[in-house]
């Protein structure tokens, strides 16, 4: 029996996080960080550890968040702990139970279902696991979870590699989302004083090159390969020093010290154990490493080092290669020779070159993995799940603020939730895509181009853009619309999703290779301000594709008069309650859109060449589903602005675009322009385009 979720005195829904343990670890650290940045004005959080509160639990309590321990011993099931969790869930009546790590996933599913929690989320934190290195019970739990994976509402992975590995292992969830780890950029940042402190603490010689490895002692971290590589590096660079810290990484670990002695590393290795000054420690490194051979999902230590401006050498495990990109070196797992070669290369390139790589690394983390942005994604996901589970929340605000009309944003959320475009045939969608993108200069984009889709809606354009580019940021101010886009783009792991308005895009200025805003800016209170924001994110010479409603400036007077009549009806209908708005728009689709579109199609088949003069002729080859969608878009949206081609061109020039061109065919007006400021870049782009055409 499903329980009714309880809210606290100010109406916030409750979310309980169940985790296997709150001892020091990557998942625990990420949970603690996330809780510090989630919007507690929307949800009330509490944390439950299957064991005891632990050191991370103490930190979470310091944030003012309740923490409970079930008292379960590791690897020993306890009916008493199960009973305690059931009583807690029945008392607190959370709207969402989110579990972290495998044992918590299993316990949370069983007890959460029994307690009637309406929304259950699993959070998997690794990629593939080599079960021969772990207790037999972990393997049993993993196999059980793969068979039960269709029961939770949603499964979250912190890495694309993790999602792929779990799908290959038999996971078949109803929804599988990727939400990466986030990093506190104010805590982990370059620190000019950090190195001096470490030199004094460890007695490092002048000119030492410090290579750091922050990782607990665990088979997946593959310390053996790291030390084998360290021996080779030391032979070429005697000034190298290797600083390791993490749980179990101390001189008291006999296995670890034996590895050090076996490789003859002696005084060049420092085993520091568990440290509580990681921001300072990490900022003191010249290079940071991840030598994991399997299982790694999204390594926190790599992101933290990059945030500190430290270039990294990592094995190609989990999402490590995606995180590092071109700011470090990526090698095969288990290959000590390749690992040593990569380290030696970065040592030999000198401090100035490493510093430049470090700047690029921090910029990459800032742009992609800021904890503030990641927390906002979690908030948006929680809100959309609550709305899906409780239709009575439809009236609650699920959009961000900015250069937007809240009623318009809510209307588009309703539209894309109802018309998610899945019923449309692939060919129908592709035909529309080709109409809008007919003038887009694909040939000028660099390999693995990164760009944005502003007002992505259902993601119907992104599904065709994503396969052609390296990374696509899908941005929308409506949480329900973004949830539809996530579902529709699950097969495209290079899509990232941002709940943001056009003037609050979480992208660095001058960082994007391309962008497009189709049917978006004319619904803003200030379209030109929105356009300026879009242009600001582009690199010099990068193209921006726009679609703005036209002012019928290429149409005869009778056509413009017809539109003025229809606009009177639009203004009235768009202010009605949603049910009436929707019903009337569908009536218009059937009695206006469909007859005119089919008339244009008939005339075309009879040999008429200029069918574009027929109102709604663009729909002549479109599915009725598209007509229904666009009728709701047109007559259900109270804010729309129209522009002539000349007005659009002037607006684009003022925003910083040049070489502006318009599509000569419907829909009007589609225009493309290039960001000013790099004539030489534009010339090279034009040459590249002509060479590939």
N, C-alpha and C positions, 0 to 999 in steps of 0.2 A: 504494500500500500504506500503510495507516494505521500510524503508529508508536505504540509504547507510551510514554506520557508519563513523564518522569523526575521524581523528587522529590529534594529535597535531603536532607541527613542526618537532619533531624527530621520528614520526611514531608510537607513542604509542596509543593504543586503549583507549577509554574513558569508564569508569564505573561510573554510578550514583547510590548511595545508598539512597533510600527513606525510612524514618523511621517515625513512628507516632509522636514521640516527642524526644527532646534531653535534657529533664530533667534527673536527676540522676536515673539510673535503671540498671538492669543487662544486658539487650540487648544493651543499649546505651554504657555501659562501655566496653562490648565486641567489639562492632563496633569500638570504639575509639582505643582500644588496637590493634585490627587487622590492622587498617589503619597505625599504626606506624611500622608494620613489613612486610606489603605486599611489593612486588618488584615494586617500582614506576618507575623502568627502563623499565618495560614491559607494565604497564597500568597506566593511569592517572585517579585518583579518585576524585569525589566530592560528597558531602552529602547534602540531602534536607530533612528538617524537615517539617512535615505537619503543625506544630504550629509555634513556634519561634525558634531562634537559641539555646537558653538555655545554661546552664553552660557546658554541655558536648560539645556543638557546639563550645563554646569558646576554649575549649581544642583542638578540632580537627583543628580549624583555626590556633592554635599555631604550629601544625605540618606542616603548609604550604598547607593545603588542603582547597579548597573553600567550604563554607557552606552557604546554602540558607534557608530561612524560608518562608513558604507559607502563614502564618498569619491566619490559620484556628483555630477556637475555638474548644475546646474539645466537642465531641458529637454533634457538630453543623455542618452539611455539608455546603460547601461553593462553589458555582459555580465560584466565583472569584479565589479561590485557585486552582480549577481544571484548569481554563484557564491559570493561572501562570505556573503550572506544564507542561501543554501541550506546551506552548511557550518555556519553558526552554529545554524540550526534543527535540523540533524541532531545536532549536538553537545549542545545544551541540551535537546532533546526537550521543548518546552513543552506543557502541557496546553491552553493557549489562546494564540492569536496575535490580538491586537487591533490594528487598523490605524487610523490617524488621518489624514484628508484624502485626497483622491481618488487621487493618484499612489501613495500608500502602500496604498490599498485594492486597486488593480490589481496592484501588485507582490506584496503579501502574499497575495492570492488565488492567483496563479500559483505562486509559490515555496512558499507554505505547503502547497498541495495536493501539489506535487511532493515536499516533505519529509515528508509524512504527518502534519501537525499535525491533531489530531482536532477542534478547535473553532476556527473562524475568525469573528472579529467585525469588522465595519466600523463606523466612527464618523464620521458626516457632521456637519459643523459649520455649515452655512449653509442658507439657504432657496433661493430661486430665484437663478440666476446669469444675468447678461446676458453671454453669451459673446463678444459683439463687443468687449468691453473686455479680453479675456484672450488669451493665446497660443493659436494654433490647436490645439496639442497638448493643451491642457486640455480643449477641446471634444471632441476625439477620445476622450480618456480617459473623459470623462463619458458619452458615448454608449455606449462599451464597457461601462462599469460598469452602466448601466441594463439592458443585455442579459444581464449576468452576475450580476445581483443575487440570483438564486435559489440561487446556490452557497454563499455564506457561511452559517454556522449562524444568524446573527442580525445585523441592522443596527440600530445605535443612532443616534438623532438627539438633539441637545441642545435641540430645540424642536419644538413641535407644527406650527408653520409649515413647518419643514424637512421633517418627515415628509410633510406634505400635498404640498409642492412636489415632492419626489422621487417620490412615487407618481404625481403628474400627469405627471412627466417619463418615466415608464415603469419605475421601479423596482418589482420584484415579489418582495420577499424572503419567505423562509419565516416569519420573525418580524421585526417592526419595533417596537422599544421606544423610548420617549422618557425620557431621563434628563437633567434640566436641569443647567446649570452650578451650581457651588456657590461660596460665598464665605467667606473667612476673617474671621469677625466680630471676632476679636481684633486682626487687622492693620488692617482697614478699619473704622474707628469714628470717631465725632466727636472732634475734637482742638481744644480751645480755643486752643492756641498756634499752630496751623498758619497761620492767617490773618496773624498778625504776621510770621512768617517770610517769607511770600510778598510782603507789602507791602514789606519791606526789600529783598528780592531784586530786585523789579521796579520799585521806586520808585513804588508805586501811590498816588494821591492819597487824602486822607481822604474817606470816604463813597463810595468806588468800589464798584460792584456787579460782582463777578467772575463771568463766565459762562465755563465750561470746556468744552472738547471734547477728549477723550482718544481719539485714533483715528489709525492709520497713514494715510499718504497713499495712497489707493486709490480707484478710480472708485466703488466701492459706498458709500464714506463720504460722498460728495457734499459736499465742502468748498465748492463753488460756491454751493449753496443756503444753506449756513451763512453765508457772507460776505454774500450778498445780503440775508439776514434781519438780519445784524449792522448793515448800513448803516441799515436802517429803524429798528432799536432805538436806535441811537446818535442819530438825529435826534430821537427822543422823550425819550431818557434820556442826556444827555451824560456822566453819571458811569459809564456802563457800560464795562467793560473785558473783552476777550476773550482768554482764555489757552488756547492750543492746544499739545498735545504728542503725540508718537508718532513712529514711524519715518518719516522723510522729511518731517516737519513742522518745517522749520527755515528760516532765512533763506537757506540755500544752495539751496533749491528754487525755481528761477526761475518755474515755473508758479504756485506758491503765492503768492510775493511779488507777481507780476503781478495776481493776483486781489485781493490786499489793496489795491494801488495803484489798480486800476480802480474799486473801490468807495469810494475816498477814506477808508479806515479809519485810515491813518497810525499814530500813536503809541498808538491804542486797542487794537491787536492785538499780542500777544506770542507768537512762534513759538519754542518751547523745545526742539523735537526730542525725542529719546528720553530719558526720565527713569527713574531707578531709585528715586525716592522717591514713588511714586504714592500710597501711603496718606496721606502728609502733604500732597502737592499737591492731591489730590482733596478732602480735608477742608477745604481753604482756599476752595473755591468757594462762592459763594452759590447758583448754579444750575449744573447740568450738562446736557449735550446729547448727543443722537445724531441726526445729520441723514441717516443712511443712506437711499439711495433704492431699493436692492434688495439681495438676497443675505444680509442680516443674519439670523442664526439666533437666537442668544441673546447679546446684547452684554454682554461682561464689564464694560465701563466703566460701563454703566448700573447694574448690580447693585452694583458697588464704590462708586459715588457714593451710592446709596441706603443702603448699609451705613454710610457715613460721615455719614448724616443730611442729605444734600443732595438737595433735590427736583429732578426732571428734566423736561426737555421733549424728547420723542422723536417720531420719525416712526413711523407705523404699518407697520413692516416687521418681518418675523420675529415673534418673541414679545415685542417691546418693549412693546406695549400691555398684555399679560398681566402682564408683570413690574411695570410701573409702577402699574397699576390706578388708583385714585383719589388717589394720592399726588403726582401731577404732571400734566402736560398731554401729550396725544397729538394729532398733526397729520398731515395727508396728506403722503406723501413728495413732495419736489420743489416744495412750495408755500412759497415764501419769505415771502409775506404772512402766511399762517397761522402759520408758525414765529415770525415777528417779533411777531405779536399775542399768542401764548402767552407768549413771553418778557416782553413789556411788561406783560402782566397780572400775572405773578408778581413783577416788579420793583415794580409799583405797589402790590401788596398789603402790602408792608412786611416788615421783618425778622422780626417776631414771627410773622406768619402763615406765612412760609417756614420758620421753625424748627419750627412745629407740623407742617407737611407733611413736614419732614425726619424728625421723630420717627416719624411714621406710616410713612414709607418704610423706615426701619431695622427697624421692627417687622415689616413685610411680608417683608423679606429674611430676618430671623431665623426667622420662622415657616415660610417656604417653601423657602429656598435655602441653608440652613446647610451648609457643606462637610462637616461631620461626618455629617449625614443623607444627603447625596448619596453620600458614600463608602460608607456602610453599604448603600445600594441597589446600588452596584456589587459589593460583596462578596457580597451576597445573590444577585445575578444570576450571578456567577461560580460560586458554590456550586451553584446549581440547574442550571446548564449542565453542570457536572462530573458531577453525579448523573445527569442524563439520558443523558450519554455513557457512563457507567460504572456499571452497576447494582450493582457490587461495593461502591460507596460508600454503599449504602443505610443502613448502620449508623452512619455518621459523623454527628455532631451537626450539624443544619442548622436550629437554632432559637436564639432569644435566651433569656436568663435573665429571671427576674422572678417574678411571682405566677402561676406555671404549674407544671404537672406535665410534665416532659420526655417521659415515655412517652405522655401524652395528646396532646401537641403532635405527636409523631412519628406517632401513630395517625391524627390528622386529616390530616396531610400525605399519608399513604398513602391515606386514604379519598378525598380530593379529587383526588388524582392518578388513581385508578382510576375514580371517579365524578365526572367534571368537569361533568356536567349538560348537555353538548352534545347527547346523544341525545334529550333531552326536547323535546317540542313547545312552541312559544312559549305556547300557550294553557294547557298544563299548569302551566308555571312561573308564568304570570300569575295563575292561579287560586290557587296557593299563596301568592304574594305578596299578593294581596288578602285572604286569610285572616289573615295576620300583620299587615298594615298597615291593617286595617279601621278601627282607632280612631286612626290617626296624623293629627294636625291639619295637613294640608298648607296649609290656608288661613292659618295664622299665620306661615308662613315669609316672610321678605323676598325681594324680587327678587334673583336670583343668590345664593341662600343657600349657605353653606358648612357642611358637616357631616362626620360620620365614621361609618364602618361598622366596628365593633369585632368582630374575629374574622370577617373577610369570607369566609374559606374559598374557595369556587370563584367568588365574586362573583355568585352567582345572584340576590341581592336588589339588589345595586348596579346591575345592568343595567337595572332598572326605576326606581331612584331617580335615577341620574345624569342622565337626560333632563329631570328636573323641577327640578334645582338648578344652581347655578353651579359648585360644586366639591365633590367627594366624596373624602375620605381613606379609603382601604381599608387596614385595619390587621390584621395577622395575625402571630403569632410563628413560624409555620412557613414556611420558604422555599419548599418544594415547593407548598404551598397557594397562596402568593402568586404563584408562577409561573403556576399554573392561572388565577388571577384576572386576571393581566395578559393572558393569551391571550384569555380570554373577554370582556374589556372593551376590546379594541383599538380598537373603534369609538367609544369614549367618551373623548375627549382630556381631559375635565375630571376624570378619576379620577387620583388620585395614590396611590402604593403605598408602604407603610411596613412594614418587618420590625421589629415591636416587640410587646412584651407590653402588656397593658392598663394596667399601672402605669408604663409607659415610653413613652407615646405622644408623638411629636415634635410636639406641638401646644401652642400657648401657652394658659395658663389663661385662661378667660373669653373665648375667641375664636370659638367655634363657635355657629352658629345652630340646630343640631339634632344629634341623634345617635341611633344605635340599636345595640343589642347583642342579637341574637336567637340563643338557644340557645348562649350562650357562658359567661355568668357562673356557671352551675351546674356547669361543668367546672373551675372554679378552686379552688385550695386555700382561698382566702379570698374568697368571692363579694362580701361587703360591702365589702371594701377595693377590689375591682375596680369596684364600683358607685360608690364615692366618687371614684375616679380618673376615671370617665366623666363624672360630674357636674361635676368641677372644670374641665373643658375647655369647658363651656357658658357662654354669655352668660346674664345674668339674664333669666328669662322664657322661655328656650329649651326646647323639648320633648325628652324622651328616651323612646324606645320600647324596652321590654324584653320578652323572652320567656324565662321561667324554667320549668323542669319543675315541674309541680304535684304536690302531695302527696295527690292524689285526695280533697281535702277536700270536693268537691262530688259524691262518688260513694258508693254504698252499701257496706256492709261486705264483701260477697262480691267486689266489684270490687277493693277494697284487698287482700283476701286473694290474689286472682289475681295482682296485681302482686308481692306478697311472694314468691310461688312463683317467678315469672319472674326476680325479682331475684337469687335464689340462683343460678340458671343464669348470669345476667349476670356476677356476681362471679367465677364460675369461668372462664367463656369469655374474659372480658376480659384474663385473665392468661396466656393461652396464646400461643404463637408466632403471628406474623401470619398465616401460611398456614392454620393450624388455625382461628384466630379468624375469618378471612374465610370459610372454607368453612362453618363452623357457622352463621355469621350469614346466609349465603345460603340454607342449609337452613331456617332459621327463617323467613326471608322467604317461602319457598315453601310451608311447611307450617303456619305460624301466621298471619303477616300476611295473606297472600293469601286464605285461606279465611274468616277473620273479616271482612275488609274486604268481600269479595263477599257474605257473608251479610247484612251491614248494607245493602248496595246492594239486594239482593233484597227485604229487608223494607221498605225505603223505597218500592220500586216496587209492593209489594203494599198500600201505604197506611198502614203504620205511621208514626206521626208522631214518636215518641221513639226513633229509632235510635241516638241518642248514647249510650244505655246499653250498647250492644254494644261490647266491647273492640275497639280499633283502627278504630272507625267512621269516624274522620277520613280514613282511606285509601280509603274506599269509591269515591271518584271519582278516585283517584290511579293513575298509571301504576305498573306493577310495578317499573320502574326506581327510582322514588321509594321503594318499599317496601324494595328491596334496599339502597339508600343508607342509609335510616334504621335498618334492622336492623343494619347494620355500625356505624352511629353509636351505637346503643343498646347492643348486646351486645359491641361491640369496644372500648368506652371504660370504663376501670376506675374513673374518678373521676366521679361524678355526685351532685348534691345536689338535694333536692326541698323545695319550700316551699308552704305554704298561702297563700291570697290575703292573709290578715291578716299573715302574716310578711313577705310581699313589700311590702305597704303600709308596714309599720313600718320595714323596711329602707330603702325609698325616702325616707321622711320623715327618717330619721337621716342619710341621705346628702345631704340638702339639696333635696329635691323636694317640691312640694305640688300641689294640684289633681289628685290621682291618680285614675285611672279604669281599669277592667278591661274587656276584651272579654267579652261575654256568651256568645260561641260559641267552639268549638274553633278552634285548639289552646289549651289552658290551660297557664299563665296568660300572656296578653299584657296588658301594662299600660303606660300612658303617664303621665308626670308632667312638671312644669315646674320649672325651677330657681328656687329662692326668691330673694328679695331685690329684687324689682321689681314690686310690686302694680300700679303704674300701667302698666308694660309689659304685664303679664298682661291688664289690662282692655282695653288697646288691641288686643292680639292677639286677644282674644275678639271684640271688635267687628269686626276685620278678617275673622275666620273667619266670623262670621254674615253679613257683607256679601257674601262670596264664595260662600256655600253656597246 
